[in-house]
Amino acid sequence: MKFKAEIDVMPLDALLDPQGKAVTSSMKNIGLKAITGVRVGRHVRLFVDASNEVEANQMVENACKKLLANQIMESYVFSIEEVA
């Protein structure tokens, strides 16, 4: 079976986000003062060949913990769906 995983990796709320701060400042410069608190992260899409959804879920979790997210500074969430 083939699964598609959509993963969002974001800096922890307790940490400074220089990119987010720069984007927030730029919003004000282009007249979008109502937009505040921007945080910038990454979106990762990957495909997994697994025998079932539980196995695919475990592989994606492993990839996030070991490679895709630095758990000291980032959090992550993901969703998995079966693809044809």
N, C-alpha and C positions, 0 to 999 in steps of 0.2 A: 504494500500500500504506500501511496505517496501523500505526504502532508505538507502544507504550507504554514510556516510560522511567521508571525508578525511580532517583532520585538521592539519595545521602546525603552531606551536607556536614558535616564535623566540624572543630573547632579542631585545629590541629597539636598533637601530644603535647608539644612543647617549650614551648608557651605556657600561661599560666595560663588556667583556665576558671572564672570566678567563679560562673556559673550551676551548673556541675557541682559546685563546692565547696559551694554552698548546698544543693543537693539531697542531697549526701553527708551533710552535717550533719543535715538533716531526717530522713534515714533512721534515724540514731541516735536522734533524738527520738521516733520512732514505734516503736522497738523492733526495728529491722532493722539491728543493728550489723554483721552479716556482709556487708552491701552497702557496698562502698567503691569509690573511684576512678571516680565517675560523671563522664562527659563529656556535655555537652548540645550537640546540633547541630540540623540541619534535615533534613527529608525532603521532597523535591520530586517530584511525579508530573506528567508532561506527555505529550502525544501529538504525534507527528510524522508528517506525510505525506511519504513519500519513495519513490523508485522501488525501493530495495532496502535491506537491513539495513546494508550498509556506509555508504551515504549517510546513513541515519538516525543511525548511530553517530557519524559526523563532525559532523553538526548538533548532536547532544547534547553532544559534546565541546567544540565551539565555544561553545555556550551556557554550559557550566560555566566555561570559561576566561574568557569575556568578561563574564559577568553574574552567574552563580549563586554562584560561589565566589571569595573573595579569596585568591589563591594565596600571598600573603605570610603569611596567618594561618590558612588553612584547606586541608584536603585534601578530595577528593571521590572517590566511586566510583559507578558506575551500571551498571544492567543494562537491556537492551532486549529486548522481545518483540513479535512481530507480533500484532495484534488483528484480529478480524473486522470 
